[in-house]
């Protein structure tokens, strides 16, 4: 789970450090849909990270659609934080606080204990 948090932190850091690239990559539809395989491969890495949490017993067992749903929720949370921050609608210093809180709450919702989720989030935020 700390790896899942660290990957999210990297997503946030990269998006906030490169707002123009982030806008071009994630806020505009690709002109050529042939560019989509890279995005799909990146999303599959998130799905696999969530699957590892299920396999480790940290998240409750879930069917493939549930696994995709949780991955979409995590992606949407990360994407929303970056989008709001680069639009100037969320102060940059608030992003890590909201990311940690939302990650913890989602992890508990997926079946982890509040204390274990909190520890994993703290470790992944380092």
DSSP file (Angstrom, degrees, kcal/mol; ACC not computed):
  #  RESIDUE AA STRUCTURE BP1 BP2  ACC     N-H-->O    O-->H-N    N-H-->O    O-->H-N    TCO  KAPPA ALPHA  PHI   PSI    X-CA   Y-CA   Z-CA
    1    1 A X     >        0   0    0      0, 0.0     4,-2.2     0, 0.0     5,-0.2   0.000 360.0 360.0 360.0 -34.6    0.0    0.0    0.0
    2    2 A X  H  >  +     0   0    0      1,-0.2     4,-2.8     2,-0.2     5,-0.2   0.879 360.0  53.4 -61.5 -35.3    2.9    2.4    0.6
    3    3 A X  H  > S+     0   0    0      2,-0.2     4,-2.5     1,-0.2    -1,-0.2   0.892 106.4  52.2 -64.2 -39.2    3.9    1.7   -3.0
    4    4 A X  H  > S+     0   0    0      2,-0.2     4,-1.6     1,-0.2    -2,-0.2   0.901 112.7  44.8 -63.4 -40.8    0.4    2.7   -4.1
    5    5 A X  H  X S+     0   0    0     -4,-2.2     4,-2.8     2,-0.2    -2,-0.2   0.918 111.6  52.3 -68.0 -44.2    0.7    5.9   -2.1
    6    6 A X  H  X S+     0   0    0     -4,-2.8     4,-2.3     1,-0.2    -2,-0.2   0.887 108.4  51.2 -61.8 -38.7    4.2    6.6   -3.4
    7    7 A X  H  X S+     0   0    0     -4,-2.5     4,-2.2     2,-0.2    -1,-0.2   0.901 111.2  48.4 -64.3 -39.8    3.0    6.2   -7.0
    8    8 A X  H  X S+     0   0    0     -4,-1.6     4,-2.6     2,-0.2    -2,-0.2   0.902 109.6  51.8 -65.0 -41.1    0.2    8.7   -6.3
    9    9 A X  H  X S+     0   0    0     -4,-2.8     4,-2.9     1,-0.2    -2,-0.2   0.904 109.7  50.0 -61.5 -41.1    2.6   11.1   -4.7
   10   10 A X  H  X S+     0   0    0     -4,-2.3     4,-2.7     2,-0.2     5,-0.2   0.901 109.5  51.6 -63.7 -41.1    4.8   10.8   -7.9
   11   11 A X  H  X S+     0   0    0     -4,-2.2     4,-2.3     2,-0.2    -2,-0.2   0.937 113.5  44.5 -59.7 -47.4    1.8   11.5  -10.1
   12   12 A X  H  X S+     0   0    0     -4,-2.6     4,-2.7     2,-0.2     5,-0.3   0.942 113.9  49.1 -63.1 -48.2    0.9   14.6   -8.1
   13   13 A X  H  X S+     0   0    0     -4,-2.9     4,-2.1     1,-0.2    -2,-0.2   0.914 113.4  46.4 -59.5 -44.9    4.5   15.9   -8.0
   14   14 A X  H  X S+     0   0    0     -4,-2.7     4,-1.5     2,-0.2    -1,-0.2   0.922 113.6  48.2 -66.1 -43.7    5.0   15.4  -11.7
   15   15 A X  H  < S+     0   0    0     -4,-2.3     7,-0.3    -5,-0.2    -2,-0.2   0.902 114.6  45.2 -63.3 -41.0    1.7   17.1  -12.6
   16   16 A X  H >< S+     0   0    0     -4,-2.7     3,-0.5     1,-0.2    -1,-0.2   0.831 114.1  49.0 -73.0 -31.7    2.3   20.0  -10.3
   17   17 A X  H 3< S+     0   0    0     -4,-2.1    -1,-0.2    -5,-0.3    -2,-0.2   0.721 121.9  34.3 -78.0 -20.9    5.9   20.5  -11.5
   18   18 A X  T 3X  +     0   0    0     -4,-1.5     4,-2.8    -5,-0.2    -1,-0.2  -0.503  68.2 159.7-132.1  63.0    4.8   20.3  -15.2
   19   19 A X  H <> S+     0   0    0     -3,-0.5     4,-2.4     1,-0.2     5,-0.2   0.835  75.1  50.6 -61.9 -34.8    1.4   21.9  -15.4
   20   20 A X  H  > S+     0   0    0      2,-0.2     4,-2.2     1,-0.2    -1,-0.2   0.924 113.8  44.7 -70.0 -42.3    1.6   22.7  -19.2
   21   21 A X  H  > S+     0   0    0      2,-0.2     4,-2.7     1,-0.2     5,-0.2   0.909 112.5  53.2 -64.3 -41.9    2.6   19.1  -20.0
   22   22 A X  H  X>S+     0   0    0     -4,-2.8     4,-3.2    -7,-0.3     5,-0.6   0.929 108.8  49.1 -59.3 -45.7   -0.1   17.8  -17.6
   23   23 A X  H  X5S+     0   0    0     -4,-2.4     4,-1.8     1,-0.2     5,-0.4   0.931 113.3  46.7 -59.2 -45.3   -2.8   19.9  -19.3
   24   24 A X  H  <5S+     0   0    0     -4,-2.2     4,-0.2     1,-0.2    -1,-0.2   0.881 120.0  39.2 -65.2 -37.7   -1.7   18.6  -22.7
   25   25 A X  H  <5S+     0   0    0     -4,-2.7    -2,-0.2    -5,-0.2    -1,-0.2   0.873 132.8  16.0 -80.8 -37.8   -1.6   15.0  -21.6
   26   26 A X  H  <5S+     0   0    0     -4,-3.2    -3,-0.2    -5,-0.2    -2,-0.2   0.555 120.6  51.2-120.9 -10.2   -4.6   14.8  -19.3
   27   27 A X  S  <<S+     0   0    0     -4,-1.8     2,-0.4    -5,-0.6    -3,-0.2   0.434 102.9  59.2-111.9   0.8   -6.9   17.7  -19.9
   28   28 A X  S    S-     0   0    0     -5,-0.4     2,-0.2    -4,-0.2    -1,-0.1  -0.983  85.7-114.6-127.5 140.9   -7.3   17.5  -23.7
   29   29 A X        -     0   0    0     -2,-0.4    -3,-0.1     1,-0.1    -2,-0.1  -0.528  43.9-102.6 -70.1 135.9   -8.6   14.6  -25.7
   30   30 A X        -     0   0    0     -2,-0.2     3,-0.1     1,-0.1    -1,-0.1  -0.315  17.8-140.5 -60.4 140.9   -5.8   13.2  -27.9
   31   31 A X  S    S+     0   0    0      1,-0.2     2,-0.6    -3,-0.1    -1,-0.1   0.895  96.6  41.2 -65.4 -39.5   -6.0   14.2  -31.6
   32   32 A X  S >  S-     0   0    0      1,-0.1     3,-2.1    -3,-0.0    -1,-0.2  -0.944  72.5-154.8-114.5 114.6   -5.0   10.7  -32.6
   33   33 A X  G >  S+     0   0    0     -2,-0.6     3,-1.6     1,-0.3     4,-0.2   0.614  87.2  81.8 -64.5 -10.0   -6.6    7.9  -30.6
   34   34 A X  G >  S+     0   0    0      1,-0.3     3,-0.6     2,-0.1    -1,-0.3   0.684  80.5  66.7 -66.6 -15.7   -3.5    5.7  -31.5
   35   35 A X  G X> S+     0   0    0     -3,-2.1     3,-0.9     1,-0.2     4,-0.7   0.579  77.2  89.6 -78.6  -8.7   -1.7    7.5  -28.6
   36   36 A X  H <>  +     0   0    0     -3,-1.6     4,-2.5     1,-0.2     3,-0.3   0.752  65.5  75.0 -64.0 -28.4   -4.1    5.8  -26.1
   37   37 A X  H <> S+     0   0    0     -3,-0.6     4,-2.4     1,-0.2    -1,-0.2   0.861  94.5  52.6 -57.6 -34.6   -2.0    2.6  -25.5
   38   38 A X  H <> S+     0   0    0     -3,-0.9     4,-2.1     2,-0.2    -1,-0.2   0.919 110.7  47.0 -65.0 -42.2    0.5    4.5  -23.4
   39   39 A X  H  X S+     0   0    0     -4,-0.7     4,-2.3    -3,-0.3    -2,-0.2   0.900 112.0  50.3 -65.0 -40.6   -2.3    5.9  -21.2
   40   40 A X  H  X S+     0   0    0     -4,-2.5     4,-2.4     2,-0.2    -2,-0.2   0.896 109.2  51.6 -64.3 -40.1   -3.9    2.4  -20.9
   41   41 A X  H  X S+     0   0    0     -4,-2.4     4,-1.4    -5,-0.2    -2,-0.2   0.898 110.0  49.4 -64.1 -40.2   -0.5    0.9  -19.9
   42   42 A X  H  X S+     0   0    0     -4,-2.1     4,-1.2     1,-0.2    -2,-0.2   0.913 111.4  48.9 -65.1 -41.9   -0.1    3.6  -17.2
   43   43 A X  H  X S+     0   0    0     -4,-2.3     4,-2.3     1,-0.2     3,-0.3   0.886 106.0  57.4 -65.2 -37.7   -3.6    2.9  -15.9
   44   44 A X  H  X S+     0   0    0     -4,-2.4     4,-2.5     1,-0.2    -1,-0.2   0.834 100.5  57.7 -63.5 -31.1   -2.9   -0.9  -15.9
   45   45 A X  H  X S+     0   0    0     -4,-1.4     4,-1.8     2,-0.2    -1,-0.2   0.888 107.3  48.1 -64.6 -37.1    0.0   -0.2  -13.5
   46   46 A X  H  X S+     0   0    0     -4,-1.2     4,-2.2    -3,-0.3    -2,-0.2   0.925 110.3  51.1 -66.1 -44.8   -2.4    1.4  -11.1
   47   47 A X  H  X S+     0   0    0     -4,-2.3     4,-2.5     1,-0.2    -2,-0.2   0.914 110.2  49.9 -58.6 -43.2   -4.8   -1.6  -11.5
   48   48 A X  H  X S+     0   0    0     -4,-2.5     4,-2.2     2,-0.2    -1,-0.2   0.867 108.0  53.0 -65.7 -36.2   -1.9   -4.0  -10.7
   49   49 A X  H  X S+     0   0    0     -4,-1.8     4,-1.4     2,-0.2    -1,-0.2   0.905 111.0  46.7 -65.0 -40.7   -0.9   -1.9   -7.6
   50   50 A X  H  X S+     0   0    0     -4,-2.2     4,-1.9     2,-0.2    -2,-0.2   0.906 110.0  53.7 -66.4 -41.3   -4.5   -2.2   -6.3
   51   51 A X  H  X S+     0   0    0     -4,-2.5     4,-3.2     1,-0.2    -2,-0.2   0.889 104.2  55.8 -60.2 -39.5   -4.5   -5.9   -7.1
   52   52 A X  H  X S+     0   0    0     -4,-2.2     4,-1.9     1,-0.2    -1,-0.2   0.879 105.8  51.5 -61.0 -37.0   -1.4   -6.3   -5.0
   53   53 A X  H  <>S+     0   0    0     -4,-1.4     5,-2.0     2,-0.2     6,-1.4   0.885 111.8  46.4 -67.0 -38.1   -3.2   -4.7   -2.1
   54   54 A X  H ><5S+     0   0    0     -4,-1.9     3,-1.7     4,-0.2    -2,-0.2   0.946 112.5  49.9 -65.4 -48.5   -6.1   -7.2   -2.5
   55   55 A X  H 3<5S+     0   0    0     -4,-3.2    -2,-0.2     1,-0.3    -1,-0.2   0.817 107.6  54.6 -61.4 -31.3   -3.6  -10.1   -2.8
   56   56 A X  T 3<5S-     0   0    0     -4,-1.9    -1,-0.3    -5,-0.2    -2,-0.2   0.519 116.6-115.2 -80.0  -5.2   -1.8   -9.0    0.3
   57   57 A X  T < 5S+     0   0    0     -3,-1.7    -3,-0.2    -4,-0.3    -2,-0.1   0.574  87.7 113.5  83.2   9.2   -5.1   -9.0    2.2
   58   58 A X  S   <S+     0   0    0     -5,-2.0     2,-0.3    -6,-0.2    -4,-0.2   0.851  77.6  40.9 -81.8 -35.2   -5.1   -5.3    2.9
   59   59 A X  S    S-     0   0    0     -6,-1.4    52,-0.3    -9,-0.1    -2,-0.2  -0.849  99.3-102.9-108.1 150.1   -8.2   -4.7    0.7
   60   60 A X        -     0   0    0     50,-3.0    -2,-0.1    -2,-0.3    52,-0.1  -0.297  50.0 -83.8 -67.6 154.9  -11.2   -7.0    0.7
   61   61 A X        +     0   0    0     -7,-0.1     2,-0.3    -4,-0.1    -1,-0.1  -0.286  56.3 179.4 -58.6 143.9  -11.5   -9.5   -2.2
   62   62 A X        -     0   0    0     -3,-0.1     2,-0.0     2,-0.0    -3,-0.0  -0.989  28.3-110.8-147.6 151.0  -13.2   -7.9   -5.2
   63   63 A X     >  -     0   0    0     -2,-0.3     4,-2.3     1,-0.1     3,-0.4  -0.284  46.5 -93.4 -76.2 169.9  -14.3   -9.0   -8.7
   64   64 A X  H  > S+     0   0    0      1,-0.2     4,-2.2     2,-0.2     5,-0.2   0.848 126.6  51.4 -56.2 -36.8  -12.5   -7.6  -11.8
   65   65 A X  H  > S+     0   0    0      2,-0.2     4,-2.4     1,-0.2    -1,-0.2   0.882 109.6  50.2 -69.3 -35.6  -15.0   -4.7  -12.2
   66   66 A X  H  > S+     0   0    0     -3,-0.4     4,-2.7     2,-0.2    -2,-0.2   0.895 108.8  52.4 -65.3 -39.6  -14.6   -3.8   -8.6
   67   67 A X  H  X S+     0   0    0     -4,-2.3     4,-1.9     1,-0.2    -2,-0.2   0.916 111.5  46.2 -61.9 -43.8  -10.9   -3.7   -9.0
   68   68 A X  H  X S+     0   0    0     -4,-2.2     4,-2.5    -5,-0.2    -2,-0.2   0.900 110.9  53.9 -63.9 -40.5  -11.3   -1.4  -12.0
   69   69 A X  H  X S+     0   0    0     -4,-2.4     4,-2.3     1,-0.2    -2,-0.2   0.922 108.7  47.4 -61.4 -45.3  -13.7    0.7  -10.1
   70   70 A X  H  X S+     0   0    0     -4,-2.7     4,-2.3     1,-0.2    -1,-0.2   0.894 111.6  51.7 -63.4 -38.5  -11.3    1.2   -7.2
   71   71 A X  H  X S+     0   0    0     -4,-1.9     4,-2.6     1,-0.2    -2,-0.2   0.906 109.3  49.6 -64.5 -41.3   -8.5    2.1   -9.6
   72   72 A X  H  X S+     0   0    0     -4,-2.5     4,-3.0     2,-0.2    -2,-0.2   0.902 109.5  52.5 -63.5 -40.5  -10.7    4.7  -11.3
   73   73 A X  H  X S+     0   0    0     -4,-2.3     4,-2.2     2,-0.2    -2,-0.2   0.925 111.8  45.1 -61.8 -44.2  -11.6    6.2   -7.9
   74   74 A X  H  X S+     0   0    0     -4,-2.3     4,-2.2     2,-0.2    -2,-0.2   0.917 115.1  47.5 -65.5 -43.2   -7.9    6.5   -7.0
   75   75 A X  H  X S+     0   0    0     -4,-2.6     4,-3.2     1,-0.2     5,-0.2   0.922 111.7  50.6 -62.8 -44.5   -7.0    7.9  -10.4
   76   76 A X  H  X S+     0   0    0     -4,-3.0     4,-2.8     1,-0.2    -1,-0.2   0.895 109.6  51.0 -62.4 -40.3   -9.9   10.4  -10.3
   77   77 A X  H  X S+     0   0    0     -4,-2.2     4,-2.0    -5,-0.2    -1,-0.2   0.943 114.7  42.6 -61.7 -47.9   -8.8   11.6   -6.8
   78   78 A X  H  X S+     0   0    0     -4,-2.2     4,-2.2     2,-0.2     5,-0.2   0.939 115.9  48.3 -63.8 -47.7   -5.2   12.2   -8.0
   79   79 A X  H  X S+     0   0    0     -4,-3.2     4,-2.9     1,-0.2     5,-0.2   0.902 110.7  51.7 -61.0 -42.8   -6.3   13.8  -11.3
   80   80 A X  H  X S+     0   0    0     -4,-2.8     4,-2.6    -5,-0.2     5,-0.2   0.901 108.6  50.4 -62.8 -41.5   -8.8   16.0   -9.5
   81   81 A X  H  X S+     0   0    0     -4,-2.0     4,-2.2    -5,-0.2    -1,-0.2   0.934 114.2  43.6 -63.4 -45.7   -6.2   17.3   -7.0
   82   82 A X  H  X S+     0   0    0     -4,-2.2     4,-2.9     2,-0.2     5,-0.3   0.941 114.4  50.6 -64.3 -45.9   -3.7   18.1   -9.7
   83   83 A X  H  X S+     0   0    0     -4,-2.9     4,-1.3     1,-0.2     6,-0.2   0.917 112.4  45.8 -60.0 -45.1   -6.4   19.7  -12.0
   84   84 A X  H  <>S+     0   0    0     -4,-2.6     5,-2.6    -5,-0.2     6,-1.0   0.904 114.5  48.6 -64.9 -40.8   -7.7   21.9   -9.2
   85   85 A X  H ><5S+     0   0    0     -4,-2.2     3,-1.4    -5,-0.2    -2,-0.2   0.928 111.8  46.5 -67.4 -45.4   -4.2   23.0   -8.1
   86   86 A X  H 3<5S+     0   0    0     -4,-2.9    -1,-0.2     1,-0.3    -2,-0.2   0.742 109.6  56.0 -72.8 -19.0   -2.9   23.9  -11.6
   87   87 A X  T 3<5S-     0   0    0     -4,-1.3    -1,-0.3    -5,-0.3    -2,-0.2   0.518 116.7-116.7 -83.5  -5.0   -6.2   25.8  -12.2
   88   88 A X  T < 5S+     0   0    0     -3,-1.4    -3,-0.2    -4,-0.3    -2,-0.1   0.658  87.0 113.3  80.2  15.9   -5.5   27.8   -9.1
   89   89 A X  S   <S+     0   0    0     -5,-2.6     2,-0.4     1,-0.2    -4,-0.2   0.546  75.2  40.8 -97.4  -9.4   -8.6   26.6   -7.3
   90   90 A X  S    S-     0   0    0     -6,-1.0    -2,-0.2    -5,-0.1    -1,-0.2  -0.980  92.3-114.1-138.3 123.0   -6.8   24.6   -4.6
   91   91 A X    >>  -     0   0    0     -2,-0.4     3,-1.9     1,-0.1     4,-0.7  -0.298  23.7-126.7 -58.2 138.0   -3.7   26.0   -2.9
   92   92 A X  H >> S+     0   0    0      1,-0.3     3,-1.1     2,-0.2     4,-0.5   0.854 108.3  59.2 -54.2 -38.5   -0.6   23.8   -3.7
   93   93 A X  H 34 S+     0   0    0      1,-0.3     4,-0.4     2,-0.2    -1,-0.3   0.670 100.6  57.4 -69.8 -13.8    0.2   23.3    0.0
   94   94 A X  H <> S+     0   0    0     -3,-1.9     4,-2.4     1,-0.1     5,-0.3   0.699  86.1  80.7 -84.8 -20.5   -3.3   21.7    0.5
   95   95 A X  H <X S+     0   0    0     -3,-1.1     4,-2.7    -4,-0.7     5,-0.2   0.921  91.9  45.9 -56.7 -51.7   -2.7   19.0   -2.1
   96   96 A X  H  X S+     0   0    0     -4,-0.5     4,-2.4     1,-0.2    -1,-0.2   0.881 112.6  52.1 -61.5 -35.6   -0.6   16.6    0.1
   97   97 A X  H  > S+     0   0    0     -4,-0.4     4,-2.2     2,-0.2    -1,-0.2   0.937 114.0  41.4 -64.4 -46.9   -3.0   17.0    3.0
   98   98 A X  H  X S+     0   0    0     -4,-2.4     4,-3.0     2,-0.2     5,-0.3   0.884 113.4  54.4 -69.0 -38.1   -6.1   16.1    0.9
   99   99 A X  H  X S+     0   0    0     -4,-2.7     4,-2.4    -5,-0.3     5,-0.2   0.939 111.1  44.6 -60.8 -47.0   -4.2   13.4   -0.9
  100  100 A X  H  X S+     0   0    0     -4,-2.4     4,-2.3    -5,-0.2    -2,-0.2   0.927 116.3  46.3 -64.1 -44.9   -3.2   11.7    2.4
  101  101 A X  H  X S+     0   0    0     -4,-2.2     4,-2.4    -5,-0.2    -2,-0.2   0.943 115.5  44.5 -64.9 -48.1   -6.7   12.1    3.9
  102  102 A X  H  X S+     0   0    0     -4,-3.0     4,-2.7     1,-0.2     5,-0.2   0.895 112.4  52.5 -66.0 -38.8   -8.6   10.8    0.8
  103  103 A X  H  X S+     0   0    0     -4,-2.4     4,-2.8    -5,-0.3    -1,-0.2   0.945 110.5  48.0 -60.3 -47.3   -6.2    7.9    0.3
  104  104 A X  H  X S+     0   0    0     -4,-2.3     4,-2.3    -5,-0.2    -2,-0.2   0.930 113.0  47.7 -58.5 -46.9   -6.7    6.8    3.9
  105  105 A X  H  X S+     0   0    0     -4,-2.4     4,-2.1     1,-0.2    -1,-0.2   0.892 113.1  47.6 -65.2 -40.2  -10.4    7.1    3.7
  106  106 A X  H  X S+     0   0    0     -4,-2.7     4,-1.8     2,-0.2    -1,-0.2   0.929 110.6  52.0 -65.6 -43.4  -10.5    5.1    0.4
  107  107 A X  H  <>S+     0   0    0     -4,-2.8     5,-2.3     1,-0.2     4,-0.4   0.899 109.9  48.8 -60.7 -41.1   -8.2    2.4    1.7
  108  108 A X  H ><5S+     0   0    0     -4,-2.3     3,-1.4     1,-0.2    -1,-0.2   0.913 109.9  52.6 -64.0 -41.4  -10.5    2.0    4.8
  109  109 A X  H 3<5S+     0   0    0     -4,-2.1    -1,-0.2     1,-0.3    -2,-0.2   0.808 104.9  55.6 -62.5 -29.6  -13.5    1.8    2.4
  110  110 A X  T 3<5S-     0   0    0     -4,-1.8   -50,-3.0    -5,-0.1    -1,-0.3   0.513 133.7 -87.1 -82.7  -5.0  -11.7   -0.9    0.4
  111  111 A X  T < 5S+     0   0    0     -3,-1.4    -3,-0.2    -4,-0.4    -2,-0.1   0.396  84.4 127.5 121.5  -3.7  -11.3   -3.0    3.6
  112  112 A X      < -     0   0    0     -5,-2.3    -1,-0.3    -6,-0.1     2,-0.2  -0.434  63.7-103.1 -80.6 159.2   -8.1   -1.9    5.4
  113  113 A X     >  -     0   0    0      1,-0.1     4,-2.6    -2,-0.1     5,-0.2  -0.501  27.6-119.6 -76.8 153.4   -8.1   -0.9    9.0
  114  114 A X  H  > S+     0   0    0      1,-0.2     4,-2.4     2,-0.2     5,-0.2   0.911 112.7  47.5 -60.6 -43.1   -7.9    2.8    9.7
  115  115 A X  H  > S+     0   0    0      2,-0.2     4,-2.3     1,-0.2    -1,-0.2   0.920 113.5  46.4 -67.3 -44.1   -4.6    2.5   11.7
  116  116 A X  H  > S+     0   0    0      2,-0.2     4,-2.3     1,-0.2    -1,-0.2   0.904 113.5  49.7 -65.9 -40.0   -2.9    0.3    9.0
  117  117 A X  H  X S+     0   0    0     -4,-2.6     4,-2.5     2,-0.2    -2,-0.2   0.924 110.1  50.9 -62.7 -44.0   -4.1    2.6    6.2
  118  118 A X  H  X S+     0   0    0     -4,-2.4     4,-2.6    -5,-0.2    -2,-0.2   0.920 110.6  48.8 -60.4 -44.4   -2.8    5.6    8.1
  119  119 A X  H  X S+     0   0    0     -4,-2.3     4,-2.5     1,-0.2    -1,-0.2   0.917 112.0  48.6 -62.4 -43.2    0.6    4.0    8.6
  120  120 A X  H  X S+     0   0    0     -4,-2.3     4,-2.6     2,-0.2    -2,-0.2   0.898 111.4  49.5 -64.2 -40.5    0.9    3.0    4.9
  121  121 A X  H  X S+     0   0    0     -4,-2.5     4,-1.6     2,-0.2    -2,-0.2   0.932 110.9  49.9 -64.8 -45.0   -0.1    6.5    3.8
  122  122 A X  H  < S+     0   0    0     -4,-2.6     4,-0.5     1,-0.2     3,-0.2   0.928 113.0  47.0 -58.8 -44.4    2.5    8.0    6.1
  123  123 A X  H >< S+     0   0    0     -4,-2.5     3,-1.1     1,-0.2    -2,-0.2   0.922 112.6  48.8 -64.4 -43.2    5.2    5.7    4.8
  124  124 A X  H 3< S+     0   0    0     -4,-2.6    -1,-0.2     1,-0.2    -2,-0.2   0.720 104.0  61.0 -69.8 -20.9    4.2    6.3    1.2
  125  125 A X  T 3<        0   0    0     -4,-1.6    -1,-0.2     1,-0.2    -2,-0.2   0.587 360.0 360.0 -81.9 -10.1    4.3   10.1    1.7
  126  126 A X    <         0   0    0     -3,-1.1    -1,-0.2    -4,-0.5    -2,-0.1   0.494 360.0 360.0 -74.4 360.0    8.0   10.0    2.7
